[in-house]
């Protein structure tokens, strides 16, 4: 249960935008699937904040940019509301993590499904980095 002073934000510095880190993540990072999400992660030491995340949707499965943007918006919102446990765990252990969420499904998702899958993926990451 969130604390009284706990804020659910996703600032610009919490988003994964560094090309260098993204390339390193795809080259050296580890991954797992929590269908319809593919989660790639890499422990780093060059970040400002303990947890940075990126989101993408395949053009192959969703031709229209409107659909891809909607799915990314859903993923970001679900991540924003559920990331605090993982972030607190990383801060406690003084570790830094770069994560990339890839939506691999081929059907338009429902908000409840994304909430469930994102929560499961974040719990799995939390267990990995305990």
VOBATI-87560 format. One record per atom (N, C-alpha, C, CB): x, y, z; residue number from 0; residue in one letter. Coordinates in steps of 0.02 Angstrom, whole numbers, plus 50000, padded with zeros to 5 digits. Atoms other than C-alpha are relative to their C-alpha. Glycine has a CB too. Example, Ala and Ser with C-alpha at 12.3 -4.5 7.8 and 13.67 -1.06 7.14 Angstrom:
% residues 2
<dodren <50045,49941,50000>,0,"A"> <dodren <50615,49775,50390>,0,"A"> <dodren <50045,50060,50000>,0,"A"> <dodren <49950,50001,50062>,0,"A"> <dodren <49958,49941,49997>,1,"S"> <dodren <50684,49947,50357>,1,"S"> <dodren <49961,50055,50037>,1,"S"> <dodren <50020,50023,49929>,1,"S"> 
***
This chain:
% residues 130
<dodren <50042,49941,50000>,0,"X"> <dodren <50000,50000,50000>,0,"X"> <dodren <50044,50062,50000>,0,"X"> <dodren <49952,50000,50061>,0,"X"> <dodren <49957,49940,50003>,1,"X"> <dodren <50074,50169,49953>,1,"X"> <dodren <49996,50042,50063>,1,"X"> <dodren <49981,50042,49940>,1,"X"> <dodren <49998,49956,49942>,2,"X"> <dodren <50129,50286,50089>,2,"X"> <dodren <49965,50066,49985>,2,"X"> <dodren <50072,50013,50021>,2,"X"> <dodren <50035,49936,50008>,3,"X"> <dodren <50049,50456,50117>,3,"X"> <dodren <50039,50047,49955>,3,"X"> <dodren <49989,50032,50068>,3,"X"> <dodren <49959,49953,50038>,4,"X"> <dodren <50195,50552,50043>,4,"X"> <dodren <50027,49971,49935>,4,"X"> <dodren <50057,50024,50041>,4,"X"> <dodren <49974,50032,50059>,5,"X"> <dodren <50228,50430,49901>,5,"X"> <dodren <49967,50030,49938>,5,"X"> <dodren <49987,49924,50002>,5,"X"> <dodren <50025,49968,50061>,6,"X"> <dodren <50212,50510,49729>,6,"X"> <dodren <50010,49953,49942>,6,"X"> <dodren <50035,50067,49987>,6,"X"> <dodren <49998,50042,50060>,7,"X"> <dodren <50175,50421,49567>,7,"X"> <dodren <50017,50043,49941>,7,"X"> <dodren <49933,49962,49990>,7,"X"> <dodren <49979,49957,50054>,8,"X"> <dodren <50278,50517,49442>,8,"X"> <dodren <50042,49961,49949>,8,"X"> <dodren <50040,50060,50027>,8,"X"> <dodren <49955,50027,50050>,9,"X"> <dodren <50372,50480,49282>,9,"X"> <dodren <50032,50060,49965>,9,"X"> <dodren <49962,49952,49948>,9,"X"> <dodren <49967,49940,50025>,10,"X"> <dodren <50489,50626,49254>,10,"X"> <dodren <50043,49984,49939>,10,"X"> <dodren <50043,50031,50054>,10,"X"> <dodren <49957,50008,50059>,11,"X"> <dodren <50599,50654,49102>,11,"X"> <dodren <50064,49962,50017>,11,"X"> <dodren <50018,50068,49970>,11,"X"> <dodren <49937,50034,49982>,12,"X"> <dodren <50754,50594,49197>,12,"X"> <dodren <49988,49926,50018>,12,"X"> <dodren <50033,50036,50058>,12,"X"> <dodren <50015,50070,49986>,13,"X"> <dodren <50664,50429,49236>,13,"X"> <dodren <49986,49961,49936>,13,"X"> <dodren <49939,49995,50047>,13,"X"> <dodren <50011,50033,50064>,14,"X"> <dodren <50640,50391,49051>,14,"X"> <dodren <50068,49984,49969>,14,"X"> <dodren <49958,50044,49953>,14,"X"> <dodren <49938,50023,50031>,15,"X"> <dodren <50772,50295,48957>,15,"X"> <dodren <50007,50031,49931>,15,"X"> <dodren <50002,49923,49996>,15,"X"> <dodren <49993,49964,50063>,16,"X"> <dodren <50831,50411,48819>,16,"X"> <dodren <50071,49998,49972>,16,"X"> <dodren <49979,50071,50009>,16,"X"> <dodren <49930,50001,50021>,17,"X"> <dodren <51020,50388,48811>,17,"X"> <dodren <50012,49944,49948>,17,"X"> <dodren <50046,49990,50061>,17,"X"> <dodren <49986,50049,50053>,18,"X"> <dodren <51067,50303,48646>,18,"X"> <dodren <50052,49950,50022>,18,"X"> <dodren <50022,50035,49937>,18,"X"> <dodren <49945,50042,49977>,19,"X"> <dodren <51224,50236,48726>,19,"X"> <dodren <49975,49944,50046>,19,"X"> <dodren <50054,50042,50036>,19,"X"> <dodren <50027,50049,49954>,20,"X"> <dodren <51130,50149,48867>,20,"X"> <dodren <49952,49953,49965>,20,"X"> <dodren <49965,50035,50059>,20,"X"> <dodren <50047,50042,50036>,21,"X"> <dodren <50994,50086,48750>,21,"X"> <dodren <50037,49949,49957>,21,"X"> <dodren <49953,50043,49956>,21,"X"> <dodren <49961,50047,50040>,22,"X"> <dodren <51122,50009,48632>,22,"X"> <dodren <50033,49948,50044>,22,"X"> <dodren <50054,50037,49959>,22,"X"> <dodren <49969,50046,49953>,23,"X"> <dodren <51214,49932,48778>,23,"X"> <dodren <49948,49950,50028>,23,"X"> <dodren <50034,50039,50058>,23,"X"> <dodren <50054,50042,49975>,24,"X"> <dodren <51048,49865,48845>,24,"X"> <dodren <49981,49945,49951>,24,"X"> <dodren <49938,50043,50016>,24,"X"> <dodren <50018,50049,50050>,25,"X"> <dodren <51004,49779,48681>,25,"X"> <dodren <50058,49952,49983>,25,"X"> <dodren <49976,50034,49937>,25,"X"> <dodren <49942,50042,50015>,26,"X"> <dodren <51181,49712,48659>,26,"X"> <dodren <50017,49953,50058>,26,"X"> <dodren <50060,50043,49982>,26,"X"> <dodren <49975,50038,49942>,27,"X"> <dodren <51225,49654,48836>,27,"X"> <dodren <49946,49982,50051>,27,"X"> <dodren <50053,50039,50033>,27,"X"> <dodren <50051,50009,49949>,28,"X"> <dodren <51061,49657,48932>,28,"X"> <dodren <49968,49931,49999>,28,"X"> <dodren <49947,50051,49990>,28,"X"> <dodren <50037,50063,49993>,29,"X"> <dodren <50959,49510,48992>,29,"X"> <dodren <49926,50015,49988>,29,"X"> <dodren <50011,49967,50070>,29,"X"> <dodren <50071,49988,50012>,30,"X"> <dodren <50776,49484,48954>,30,"X"> <dodren <49958,49940,50022>,30,"X"> <dodren <49988,50015,49927>,30,"X"> <dodren <50049,50052,49987>,31,"X"> <dodren <50621,49385,48998>,31,"X"> <dodren <49934,50022,49971>,31,"X"> <dodren <49994,49984,50076>,31,"X"> <dodren <50066,49985,50027>,32,"X"> <dodren <50445,49374,48931>,32,"X"> <dodren <49947,49992,50054>,32,"X"> <dodren <49983,49955,49940>,32,"X"> <dodren <50060,50003,49958>,33,"X"> <dodren <50288,49409,49029>,33,"X"> <dodren <49944,50019,49952>,33,"X"> <dodren <50004,50048,50065>,33,"X"> <dodren <50042,49989,50059>,34,"X"> <dodren <50171,49391,48880>,34,"X"> <dodren <49940,50043,50018>,34,"X"> <dodren <49977,49934,49970>,34,"X"> <dodren <49973,49978,50064>,35,"X"> <dodren <50124,49508,48797>,35,"X"> <dodren <50060,50049,50005>,35,"X"> <dodren <49946,50032,49960>,35,"X"> <dodren <49943,49954,49992>,36,"X"> <dodren <50274,49606,48867>,36,"X"> <dodren <50065,49961,49997>,36,"X"> <dodren <49995,50038,50067>,36,"X"> <dodren <49931,50026,49998>,37,"X"> <dodren <50457,49571,48833>,37,"X"> <dodren <50038,50053,50039>,37,"X"> <dodren <50030,49988,49927>,37,"X"> <dodren <49965,49954,49956>,38,"X"> <dodren <50565,49650,48968>,38,"X"> <dodren <50074,49989,49993>,38,"X"> <dodren <49978,49990,50074>,38,"X"> <dodren <49927,50002,50004>,39,"X"> <dodren <50747,49690,48937>,39,"X"> <dodren <50027,50045,50055>,39,"X"> <dodren <50026,50024,49928>,39,"X"> <dodren <49973,49961,49944>,40,"X"> <dodren <50853,49750,49082>,40,"X"> <dodren <50076,49993,50003>,40,"X"> <dodren <49969,49977,50066>,40,"X"> <dodren <49927,49998,49994>,41,"X"> <dodren <51032,49796,49120>,41,"X"> <dodren <50017,50042,50061>,41,"X"> <dodren <50033,50028,49936>,41,"X"> <dodren <49977,49961,49943>,42,"X"> <dodren <51115,49849,49280>,42,"X"> <dodren <50055,50046,49977>,42,"X"> <dodren <50025,49953,50058>,42,"X"> <dodren <49952,49951,50022>,43,"X"> <dodren <51212,50009,49250>,43,"X"> <dodren <50028,50039,50059>,43,"X"> <dodren <49968,50049,49949>,43,"X"> <dodren <49974,49957,49947>,44,"X"> <dodren <51313,50135,49347>,44,"X"> <dodren <50009,50072,49975>,44,"X"> <dodren <50067,49973,50026>,44,"X"> <dodren <49990,49933,50030>,45,"X"> <dodren <51303,50288,49234>,45,"X"> <dodren <49937,50043,50003>,45,"X"> <dodren <50023,49993,49928>,45,"X"> <dodren <50063,49963,49999>,46,"X"> <dodren <51126,50345,49272>,46,"X"> <dodren <49997,50049,50057>,46,"X"> <dodren <49942,49952,50005>,46,"X"> <dodren <50011,49950,49948>,47,"X"> <dodren <51067,50492,49376>,47,"X"> <dodren <49952,49972,50053>,47,"X"> <dodren <49972,50065,49970>,47,"X"> <dodren <50052,50028,49955>,48,"X"> <dodren <50916,50400,49450>,48,"X"> <dodren <50007,49924,50001>,48,"X"> <dodren <49928,50021,49976>,48,"X"> <dodren <49990,50072,49995>,49,"X"> <dodren <50907,50218,49508>,49,"X"> <dodren <49962,49958,49949>,49,"X"> <dodren <49980,49978,50068>,49,"X"> <dodren <50040,50039,50045>,50,"X"> <dodren <50777,50165,49381>,50,"X"> <dodren <49979,50042,49940>,50,"X"> <dodren <49938,49971,50036>,50,"X"> <dodren <50021,49967,50061>,51,"X"> <dodren <50754,50218,49200>,51,"X"> <dodren <49966,49949,49955>,51,"X"> <dodren <50060,50033,49963>,51,"X"> <dodren <50039,50047,50041>,52,"X"> <dodren <50627,50142,49080>,52,"X"> <dodren <49984,50030,49932>,52,"X"> <dodren <49936,49981,50036>,52,"X"> <dodren <50020,49983,50068>,53,"X"> <dodren <50588,50144,48895>,53,"X"> <dodren <49944,49953,49978>,53,"X"> <dodren <50060,49997,49951>,53,"X"> <dodren <50058,50038,50022>,54,"X"> <dodren <50434,50081,48803>,54,"X"> <dodren <49997,50000,49924>,54,"X"> <dodren <49935,50028,50030>,54,"X"> <dodren <50007,50002,50072>,55,"X"> <dodren <50406,50022,48625>,55,"X"> <dodren <49948,49948,49980>,55,"X"> <dodren <50067,49984,49967>,55,"X"> <dodren <50050,50046,50028>,56,"X"> <dodren <50278,49934,48516>,56,"X"> <dodren <50021,49986,49928>,56,"X"> <dodren <49927,50031,50002>,56,"X"> <dodren <49978,50020,50067>,57,"X"> <dodren <50315,49838,48356>,57,"X"> <dodren <49956,50030,49945>,57,"X"> <dodren <49999,49924,49995>,57,"X"> <dodren <50036,49973,50059>,58,"X"> <dodren <50267,49921,48191>,58,"X"> <dodren <49971,49942,49960>,58,"X"> <dodren <50048,50042,49956>,58,"X"> <dodren <50025,50058,50037>,59,"X"> <dodren <50244,49747,48119>,59,"X"> <dodren <49929,49981,50021>,59,"X"> <dodren <50048,49941,50009>,59,"X"> <dodren <50065,50020,49975>,60,"X"> <dodren <50095,49711,48231>,60,"X"> <dodren <49949,50056,49999>,60,"X"> <dodren <50008,49974,50070>,60,"X"> <dodren <50045,49943,49999>,61,"X"> <dodren <50022,49887,48236>,61,"X"> <dodren <50024,50051,49950>,61,"X"> <dodren <49996,50031,50071>,61,"X"> <dodren <49978,49957,50055>,62,"X"> <dodren <50036,49983,48073>,62,"X"> <dodren <49987,50074,50015>,62,"X"> <dodren <49964,49980,49936>,62,"X"> <dodren <50019,49930,49988>,63,"X"> <dodren <49949,50141,48135>,63,"X"> <dodren <50036,50028,50062>,63,"X"> <dodren <49924,50006,50009>,63,"X"> <dodren <49963,49968,49945>,64,"X"> <dodren <50052,50259,48242>,64,"X"> <dodren <49953,50016,50058>,64,"X"> <dodren <50034,50065,49975>,64,"X"> <dodren <50049,49984,49949>,65,"X"> <dodren <49893,50305,48336>,65,"X"> <dodren <49993,49941,50049>,65,"X"> <dodren <49931,50017,49968>,65,"X"> <dodren <50006,50060,49958>,66,"X"> <dodren <49877,50126,48399>,66,"X"> <dodren <50063,49988,50041>,66,"X"> <dodren <49985,49938,49957>,66,"X"> <dodren <49937,50009,49964>,67,"X"> <dodren <50061,50112,48445>,67,"X"> <dodren <50007,50050,50057>,67,"X"> <dodren <50060,50007,49952>,67,"X"> <dodren <49995,49948,49948>,68,"X"> <dodren <50055,50276,48540>,68,"X"> <dodren <49953,49987,50058>,68,"X"> <dodren <49986,50069,49969>,68,"X"> <dodren <50048,50016,49948>,69,"X"> <dodren <49900,50222,48635>,69,"X"> <dodren <50027,49945,50045>,69,"X"> <dodren <49933,49980,49969>,69,"X"> <dodren <49973,50055,49961>,70,"X"> <dodren <49983,50060,48689>,70,"X"> <dodren <50058,50023,50043>,70,"X"> <dodren <50022,49942,49953>,70,"X"> <dodren <49944,49974,49961>,71,"X"> <dodren <50141,50151,48743>,71,"X"> <dodren <49975,50043,50058>,71,"X"> <dodren <50048,50041,49955>,71,"X"> <dodren <50029,49958,49947>,72,"X"> <dodren <50035,50275,48841>,72,"X"> <dodren <49972,49956,50056>,72,"X"> <dodren <49944,50044,49971>,72,"X"> <dodren <50027,50047,49949>,73,"X"> <dodren <49947,50129,48929>,73,"X"> <dodren <50057,49970,50040>,73,"X"> <dodren <49959,49945,49965>,73,"X"> <dodren <49944,50031,49965>,74,"X"> <dodren <50113,50046,48970>,74,"X"> <dodren <50034,50050,50048>,74,"X"> <dodren <50052,49974,49950>,74,"X"> <dodren <49969,49949,49957>,75,"X"> <dodren <50188,50208,49038>,75,"X"> <dodren <49958,50014,50062>,75,"X"> <dodren <50011,50065,49961>,75,"X"> <dodren <50044,49986,49944>,76,"X"> <dodren <50036,50240,49147>,76,"X"> <dodren <50002,49942,50051>,76,"X"> <dodren <49928,50011,49976>,76,"X"> <dodren <49998,50058,49955>,77,"X"> <dodren <50037,50063,49220>,77,"X"> <dodren <50067,49996,50036>,77,"X"> <dodren <49987,49935,49960>,77,"X"> <dodren <49933,49999,49970>,78,"X"> <dodren <50225,50075,49249>,78,"X"> <dodren <50004,50054,50054>,78,"X"> <dodren <50053,50011,49945>,78,"X"> <dodren <49997,49943,49954>,79,"X"> <dodren <50208,50245,49332>,79,"X"> <dodren <49966,49985,50067>,79,"X"> <dodren <49968,50062,49968>,79,"X"> <dodren <50038,50015,49940>,80,"X"> <dodren <50081,50180,49456>,80,"X"> <dodren <50028,49942,50041>,80,"X"> <dodren <49928,49985,49982>,80,"X"> <dodren <49978,50061,49965>,81,"X"> <dodren <50174,50020,49502>,81,"X"> <dodren <50076,49995,50011>,81,"X"> <dodren <49978,49941,49962>,81,"X"> <dodren <49927,50006,49998>,82,"X"> <dodren <50361,50058,49492>,82,"X"> <dodren <50032,50014,50068>,82,"X"> <dodren <50030,50048,49951>,82,"X"> <dodren <49970,49977,49938>,83,"X"> <dodren <50386,50124,49669>,83,"X"> <dodren <50032,49945,50042>,83,"X"> <dodren <49949,50035,50041>,83,"X"> <dodren <49970,50055,49961>,84,"X"> <dodren <50418,49954,49751>,84,"X"> <dodren <50069,49981,49973>,84,"X"> <dodren <49954,49938,50000>,84,"X"> <dodren <49936,50017,50032>,85,"X"> <dodren <50555,49912,49626>,85,"X"> <dodren <50051,50056,50011>,85,"X"> <dodren <49991,49988,49925>,85,"X"> <dodren <49955,49943,49992>,86,"X"> <dodren <50629,50087,49638>,86,"X"> <dodren <50027,50003,50072>,86,"X"> <dodren <49962,50066,49983>,86,"X"> <dodren <49979,49999,49930>,87,"X"> <dodren <50633,50080,49829>,87,"X"> <dodren <50049,49943,50015>,87,"X"> <dodren <49940,49994,50047>,87,"X"> <dodren <49955,50057,49991>,88,"X"> <dodren <50715,49908,49824>,88,"X"> <dodren <50069,50015,49971>,88,"X"> <dodren <49970,49937,49967>,88,"X"> <dodren <49936,49982,50031>,89,"X"> <dodren <50850,49971,49705>,89,"X"> <dodren <50037,50052,50040>,89,"X"> <dodren <49989,50025,49929>,89,"X"> <dodren <49968,49947,49959>,90,"X"> <dodren <50882,50126,49812>,90,"X"> <dodren <50029,49971,50063>,90,"X"> <dodren <49949,50055,50017>,90,"X"> <dodren <49978,50031,49938>,91,"X"> <dodren <50896,50019,49968>,91,"X"> <dodren <50066,49962,49989>,91,"X"> <dodren <49946,49953,50028>,91,"X"> <dodren <49940,50038,50015>,92,"X"> <dodren <51028,49909,49885>,92,"X"> <dodren <50051,50039,49960>,92,"X"> <dodren <49981,49937,49962>,92,"X"> <dodren <49958,49954,50039>,93,"X"> <dodren <51109,50059,49796>,93,"X"> <dodren <50021,49969,49933>,93,"X"> <dodren <50062,50020,50040>,93,"X"> <dodren <49989,50027,50067>,94,"X"> <dodren <51091,49983,49622>,94,"X"> <dodren <49963,50044,49950>,94,"X"> <dodren <49976,49926,49994>,94,"X"> <dodren <50032,49961,50053>,95,"X"> <dodren <51044,50063,49457>,95,"X"> <dodren <49981,49953,49944>,95,"X"> <dodren <50046,50056,49974>,95,"X"> <dodren <50028,50046,50049>,96,"X"> <dodren <50938,49982,49323>,96,"X"> <dodren <49971,50038,49942>,96,"X"> <dodren <49948,49955,50033>,96,"X"> <dodren <50032,49975,50061>,97,"X"> <dodren <50891,50020,49143>,97,"X"> <dodren <49954,49944,49975>,97,"X"> <dodren <50053,50020,49945>,97,"X"> <dodren <50050,50049,50020>,98,"X"> <dodren <50732,49932,49085>,98,"X"> <dodren <49966,50023,49936>,98,"X"> <dodren <49947,49988,50057>,98,"X"> <dodren <50036,49984,50062>,99,"X"> <dodren <50647,49923,48915>,99,"X"> <dodren <49942,49951,49994>,99,"X"> <dodren <50048,49996,49938>,99,"X"> <dodren <50060,50041,50007>,100,"X"> <dodren <50469,49860,48895>,100,"X"> <dodren <49979,50000,49927>,100,"X"> <dodren <49943,50026,50046>,100,"X"> <dodren <50019,50008,50070>,101,"X"> <dodren <50423,49793,48722>,101,"X"> <dodren <49933,49964,49999>,101,"X"> <dodren <50054,49962,49959>,101,"X"> <dodren <50065,50033,50006>,102,"X"> <dodren <50240,49755,48685>,102,"X"> <dodren <50002,49956,49938>,102,"X"> <dodren <49942,50053,49995>,102,"X"> <dodren <49994,50047,50055>,103,"X"> <dodren <50241,49598,48578>,103,"X"> <dodren <49934,49970,49978>,103,"X"> <dodren <50047,49944,50020>,103,"X"> <dodren <50065,50027,50019>,104,"X"> <dodren <50055,49558,48570>,104,"X"> <dodren <49978,50027,49932>,104,"X"> <dodren <49948,50017,50053>,104,"X"> <dodren <50024,49976,50064>,105,"X"> <dodren <49958,49577,48409>,105,"X"> <dodren <49927,50023,50003>,105,"X"> <dodren <50007,49946,49947>,105,"X"> <dodren <50068,49974,49990>,106,"X"> <dodren <49789,49628,48483>,106,"X"> <dodren <50004,50063,50043>,106,"X"> <dodren <49954,49947,50032>,106,"X"> <dodren <50004,49939,49960>,107,"X"> <dodren <49743,49797,48554>,107,"X"> <dodren <49986,49981,50073>,107,"X"> <dodren <49945,50048,49972>,107,"X"> <dodren <50009,50021,49930>,108,"X"> <dodren <49763,49778,48744>,108,"X"> <dodren <49946,50040,50036>,108,"X"> <dodren <50065,50006,50037>,108,"X"> <dodren <50046,49967,49955>,109,"X"> <dodren <49638,49822,48879>,109,"X"> <dodren <50041,50023,50060>,109,"X"> <dodren <49940,49953,50022>,109,"X"> <dodren <49962,49971,49945>,110,"X"> <dodren <49699,49931,49023>,110,"X"> <dodren <50012,49950,50056>,110,"X"> <dodren <49963,50061,50028>,110,"X"> <dodren <49994,50047,49945>,111,"X"> <dodren <49666,49796,49154>,111,"X"> <dodren <50053,49946,49985>,111,"X"> <dodren <49932,49967,50014>,111,"X"> <dodren <49950,50051,50019>,112,"X"> <dodren <49772,49669,49058>,112,"X"> <dodren <50071,50028,50007>,112,"X"> <dodren <49989,49976,49928>,112,"X"> <dodren <49934,49969,49996>,113,"X"> <dodren <49919,49789,49046>,113,"X"> <dodren <50019,50012,50073>,113,"X"> <dodren <50001,50067,49961>,113,"X"> <dodren <49986,49990,49928>,114,"X"> <dodren <49905,49832,49232>,114,"X"> <dodren <50025,49935,50030>,114,"X"> <dodren <49938,50025,50038>,114,"X"> <dodren <49983,50066,49974>,115,"X"> <dodren <49912,49647,49274>,115,"X"> <dodren <50069,49977,49976>,115,"X"> <dodren <49947,49948,49980>,115,"X"> <dodren <49937,50023,50029>,116,"X"> <dodren <50057,49606,49157>,116,"X"> <dodren <50059,50043,50022>,116,"X"> <dodren <49996,49998,49924>,116,"X"> <dodren <49947,49955,49979>,117,"X"> <dodren <50159,49760,49202>,117,"X"> <dodren <50017,49988,50074>,117,"X"> <dodren <49979,50074,49990>,117,"X"> <dodren <49989,50015,49929>,118,"X"> <dodren <50136,49722,49388>,118,"X"> <dodren <50040,49936,50008>,118,"X"> <dodren <49934,49994,50036>,118,"X"> <dodren <49964,50063,49997>,119,"X"> <dodren <50195,49544,49361>,119,"X"> <dodren <50073,50007,49979>,119,"X"> <dodren <49966,49947,49958>,119,"X"> <dodren <49932,49989,50025>,120,"X"> <dodren <50347,49600,49261>,120,"X"> <dodren <50042,50039,50052>,120,"X"> <dodren <49999,50038,49933>,120,"X"> <dodren <49963,49960,49950>,121,"X"> <dodren <50396,49729,49394>,121,"X"> <dodren <50016,49958,50062>,121,"X"> <dodren <49960,50062,50019>,121,"X"> <dodren <49987,50045,49942>,122,"X"> <dodren <50378,49598,49533>,122,"X"> <dodren <50058,49953,49984>,122,"X"> <dodren <49937,49960,50018>,122,"X"> <dodren <49946,50045,50020>,123,"X"> <dodren <50491,49481,49435>,123,"X"> <dodren <50067,50036,50001>,123,"X"> <dodren <49986,49971,49930>,123,"X"> <dodren <49938,49961,49997>,124,"X"> <dodren <50622,49618,49415>,124,"X"> <dodren <50021,50012,50072>,124,"X"> <dodren <49991,50068,49963>,124,"X"> <dodren <49985,49988,49930>,125,"X"> <dodren <50609,49655,49600>,125,"X"> <dodren <50032,49938,50032>,125,"X"> <dodren <49937,50020,50038>,125,"X"> <dodren <49971,50062,49973>,126,"X"> <dodren <50645,49471,49642>,126,"X"> <dodren <50071,49990,49974>,126,"X"> <dodren <49956,49940,49981>,126,"X"> <dodren <49934,50008,50028>,127,"X"> <dodren <50794,49471,49524>,127,"X"> <dodren <50051,50043,50035>,127,"X"> <dodren <50000,50016,49926>,127,"X"> <dodren <49953,49952,49971>,128,"X"> <dodren <50872,49623,49607>,128,"X"> <dodren <49994,50009,50075>,128,"X"> <dodren <49992,50066,49966>,128,"X"> <dodren <50004,49995,49927>,129,"X"> <dodren <50836,49587,49790>,129,"X"> <dodren <50068,49992,50031>,129,"X"> <dodren <49953,49947,50027>,129,"X"> 
***
